[in-house]
Amino acid sequence: MLPRNLINRINRSLERFPVVVLIGSRQCGKTTLARTVRPEWRYFDLEKGSDYDFITRDYDFFFRTHPQKVILDEAQASPALFRELRGVVDANRMRRGRFMLTGSSSPELCRGISESLAGRVAILEVGTLKMNERYSMPLSPLYAAIETKLPERHLEYLKRVPVAVDTDKALDHFLKGGYPEPTVIGEDGFHAEWMAQYQQAYLQRDVRALYPGLNTANYRRFITMLAELSGTIINRSEIGRTLSVSESAVRDYLDIAQGTFIWRSIPSLERTVSKSVVKMPRGYIRDSGLLHHLARTLSRDQLLTRPGTGSAFEGFVIEELIRGMQAVENSPWSYHFFRTRGGVEVDLVMTSPRGFRIPVEIKFGSTVRGEDIRSLSTFVTQENCPYGVLINTSDEVKMLSDTIIQIPVGCL
């Protein structure tokens, strides 16, 4: 079991809510995480026939004999479970930490939580392994500093953030991604075979079961296309013409990819002083290993020469940042990208619940030229931000100007 950053947040949530739900893609480690946090709890897998029959045959009997300390894995397999669980929780609303549920996305899961368990549940998203998790290191202090310190003191703390992972290890994680099983096995041949099997299972089992009317052949082509579009602005009409499907079909495909935690869509930042903002979303495949598998990028040499590596690296860094903040945040941050028709572009704008913004520019490389930070500097000035961040593959934290700090990817 590799250490997971969400353990502390799960424990806090169990102290505050009767039910905690862990959601995320297949094979990202939800089950292992739940059983690690509460190893003494009874565990039931609703995709296992005997467990499913035992629970669903008589919900009343099950919850009378198992009123607390229960892990229910793949809970979306029983939509009626959420309604029954609501009554159990409401019978004693003051009792906390009673149930943990895990689930991959499905209409039933989302509907069940929103309709039956609203106000009674904490929902935590589990991603694939973050860089520090893969290398069994503590979470970088960068995230706690951003979350808890006043913005005017951020630079003081960021200047002391250690480069915990060297560039070579960071690039290896970027290439292979963070699905736990192939990471733990650590063999290149197994990794390639596992990714191929994962892609097949995702398309043939998960997506087909959740969306039985879906044209899986078209969706397979769409997912492969996303590997080339990762890190770019998504033009649905262009994708539709390429696939010979309607724009509404592309919208549905994007919703499915995002709903199954394969794709993350980053909306454009529209509430700014600029009047020429491009109002189209940017997105990327969440796990960089899955992206490189789909793009047939299997080696370090291919990674360094592939034309789309810069955009893929942007997505990799953004996912590292978001999941790092999710591990420590008390209130959810929002994430956008910024681009104007005049060419000013910032890869990520992080906005705190208190309203201050941190613009982030991401570069695959270690040499910084003036034009690399021009848009970032412009945004800091126009939006009155306390500072801006450039993340790249360098090996040194340093100030690039009075308001721009360079943070190596190994600090994340």
N, C-alpha and C positions, 0 to 999 in steps of 0.2 A: 504494500500500500504506500504510494507516494503521498507526501503531505499535501493537503488541499487548502487553499486560502480561505475557503468559505466556512471552514469548521467553526470559527468563532461567531460568525454571523448566524449560522444555524443554531448554535447553542443559545445565543441571545434571543432569537426568534422563538425558540421552544419555551423560553421563560416568559414570553409575552403573549403567545397565541396558543389556542387549543390545537391547531392544525398547522403544520408546515409542509408546503409542497415544493419539491425539487423538480424543475422542468429543464429539459435540454434535449439535444439530439441523441439518437441511439448510440450506445457504446462510448458515451463521454464520461462515464464513471458515477452516475447518479446512485445506482444501487450500492456500490462499494462504499461510497461516501456516507449514505444513510446508515448502513450497517456498521461503519466505523464510528460514527458519532454516537450511536446507541446500540452497542453490540449485544446488550442484554434484552432488548426488545424482541417480541415475537415478530417473525417475518413471514409474509405471505406474498406470493407472486401470482397476480391475476391472469397472467398468460400461461400459467400452469393449470391444466385441467382440474386436478384434484382441489387445488386451492380455490379456484374460481367457483367450483360447485359447492364447496363447503361454505363459502361466504355468501353467495347469491341465493342458495336454496332457502335460507331463512336468516335475513339480515337481523331481525330482532334477537334471535338466539345468538348469533355471532357477536353482536355488540354487548349483549348482556354477559357473555362469557369472556369477552375481550374488550373491556370498557376503556382501556388506556394502554400505553406502552406498546403500540402496534405500528409496524411498517407495512404499508400496502404498496407493492411495486406494480408499475404499469397500470395505474388506477383508471386510465381512460378505457380499459377493456370492459368496465362495468359502469355505464352512464348513470344507472340508478343509485350507485353507491353514494354519490354526492348528496342526493336528497335525503337518504337514510342517515348519512353522517351529520347532516345539519340538525336533525332531531336529537341525535345523541349528544352533540355539543351543546345545544340549547337547553337540555335538561340540567346542565351544570356549567353555565357560562364562565364561572370564575376559575374552573380548573384548567390550568395551562399545561402545555407540553404533553398532549395525549396521543396524537397521531402524526406520523410522517407518511406522506404520499410521494411517489415519484411518477413521472409521466413524460412520454414524448408527446409532441403537440398533436392535437386532433380537434376537430370541431366539438366532440363530446367533452373533452377535457376543459377547453376554454369555456364552453357553455355551462358545464357543471359547476366550475369554480365561481363564475360571475353570477349565476342565478341562485345557487344554493349556499355558498360558503363566504359570500362577501362579508367582510368585517370580522370573520372568524379565522382567517387564514393568512399566513405570510407566504408569499411566493418568491422563491429564490431561483435564479437561473444558473445552471451549471454548464460551463463551457468545457472544451477539451483542455488538456494541460497547458497552463501558463508556463512561461520560460522558467521561472524560479521553482515551480512545482516539479518540472522535469528533472532539474538538477538538484532537487532536495535542499533548497535554500529558503530562508525566510522571505516573506514579501518585502519588496524594496520600501525603505522609509519614505520614498518620494510620494507615495499615495497618501500616507497619513499626514505628511506635511501639507499637501495641497488641500486635504479634507478639513484639517483642524486648525491650521494657522491662518492668521490674517493675511490677505493678499500682499500687503506691503512688506511682509516678512518672508514671503515665499523664497525669494532669491537667496536670502541668507541661509536657508535650509537646503535649497537645491544645489548650491555650490558645494555642499559637503556630501552629496549622494554618492555612494561608492559604485564603481564599475564592477559589479559582482560577477558578470559573465563576460568572458572575452569574446571578441568578434567572431572567432572561429566557431565557438559553441552556439552563439546567437544565430549564425547563418545555418548551422546544422538543424536547429529547431525550426527556423524559417523554412527550410527545405522539407523537413519530414512532418512538421505539424505536431499535434499533441493528443491524438487518440491514445488512450492509456495502454491498451494491449500491445500494439506493435512497438510502442515506446519502451515498455518494460522488457519485451523479448529482445529488442535491440538488434535484430538481424536484418540486413538490407533486403535479402530475398523474401523473408517473411513479411516485411513491411509492404513490399510491392504486391504480394499475393493478398495480404489482408485488405489493402485498400481496394483492390479489384473486387473482392468478395463483398466489401462494405457497400461499394457503389451498386452492385447487383442487388443486394438485399434491400437497400434503400429504395430502389426503383420498383423491384418486383414484389416486395412484401409490404413495406411501410406505406409508400405512396399509393400503390394499387389498392391496399386495404382501406386507406383513409378517403380516397377519391376514386371510387370504382368506375366512374364514367370518364376518367381522364384518358386521353390519348397518350399512353406511356412512351410510344416511339417518338412523338413530337417533344414530350417533356424531357426525354433522354438527350435529344439534340439541344434543347434549350439549356440544360444543365451544363453540357459540354461548352456551349457558347458562353455561359457565364464565366467560365475559367479565363476566357480571353477578355471579357468585359470587366472583370473584377478591378475595382479601383477607378472606374470611369463613370461619367454621367450616363445614366440609362435613358436611351431613347426608345420607347416602346414601339413606336411606329416602324423604326428601322429594323428592330428585331423581328417584328411581325412580318415585314416584307421578306426578310431572309428565311424565315421558317414557313412562309406562306400560310400564316394564320392571322386572325384579327388582332387588333390592338387590345381588345378586351380579353382575349385569350392569353396574351402576354402578361397582362395585369394579373390574371388568375394564376399563371405560372409563378410570377414573382411572389404573390401572396403565399403560395404553397411552399416555395423555397424558403421564404422567411419564416413561415409558420412551423416548418420542420427544422428550424435552426441551422440550415445550411447557408443561408444568405442573410446579410445584415444591410438594411437600407439606411443611409444617412441623409436626412433631408437637408435642403439648402437653408442657410440662415437668411431670413427675410427682414427681420426687425433690426435694421442697421441704418446708419446715416446715408448710406449709398442708395441712389435711386435706380441703379442699373443692375440689380442682382439677377443672376441666372436662377430661375426657380424650378430646377429639375433635380431630382435626387441622385445621389451617387451611392453605389453599393459595392459589396465585395463578398466573396466566399469566406466564411468565418474561419475555417481551419486552413492554414496555408498548406499543410500536407495534402489535404483533399484537393485543393486548387492545383498543386503541382502534379498530382496524380492525373487529374483530368487534362492538364496541359502537356502531359508526357514529359515533364521535367523531372528526371530521375537522379541526376548527379549534380555535384557542385559545379562542374564545368558548364553543364547545360543551364544551371541557374544563373551563372555570371554572364552568359551570352544571350539569354532569352530576351527578346525585345520588351516583353511585358513585365519584367522583373521589378522595375521601379514602381509600377502601380501595385503589383502584388505586395511589395514591401510596405507600401503605405497601408494597405489593408491589415497586414500582419501587425504593424505597430499600433494602429488604431484599436485592434482587438485586444492587444496587450494592455493598452491604457484603460479601455473601458472595463475590462475584467479586473484590473488592479483597483480601480475606483469602486467597483461593485463589492469588492471584498472588505472595504473599510467604511463605505458611505453610510451616513445616518439618514440622509435624504437623497433622493435620486437626482443626479446631474443630467443635463440634456446635452446632446452631441449633434453638431451640424458641420457642414462644410460651407465654404464661402467662395463665390466666384462672381465677378462682374463682367458685363459685356466688354468692358475696357481691358480685361486681361488680368486684373488683380485677383489672386487666388490663394486661399489658405486651406490646407488639407483637412484640418479639424479645428473646430471651435468648441471648447468645453465651457459650459455655463453652469455655475453653481446655483443651488437653491436661493442663495442670497443675491444672485444677479450679476456677479462679476464674471468676466470672460477670460479664458486662457487660450489664445490662438497657438496652434501647433503646425509647423511645417515639417515635412518628412522627406529625407533625401537618402537614396541608396548610394552611398559613397562617403568618403571622409574629407574630401577637399571642399571647402566652402568659398564660393565666389560671391561678389557683391550682389549679383542678380538673384542668388539663391535666397536671400533674405529681404529683397526689396518689397515684395508683396506683404510679407510678415510685418516689416517695419511700418509700412503704410497703414495696415490694419490696426496695429497697436496705437498709432497716432490718432487715426480717425475715430476709433471706437473708445479711446481713452482707457486702454487696458493697462494693468500694472506692469506687464512684461509679456514677451513672446518666447516660444520654445522652438528650437530646431533640433530634431532627432535624426541622427545619422549613424554610420558605422565607424565613427571615430573611436578613440580610446581615452578621451579626456573631456571632463566637464570644464567649460570655460565660457566667459562672457565674450560674445561677438560684437556687442555694442553696449551702450548704457542700458538698453531694455531687452536685448535678445540674448538668451543663454543657450549654449549647445549642450545637449544631453545625449551621450552615446546610448545606442539601443541596449547595450549590456547593463544599463542602469535600471531597465524596466522590470 
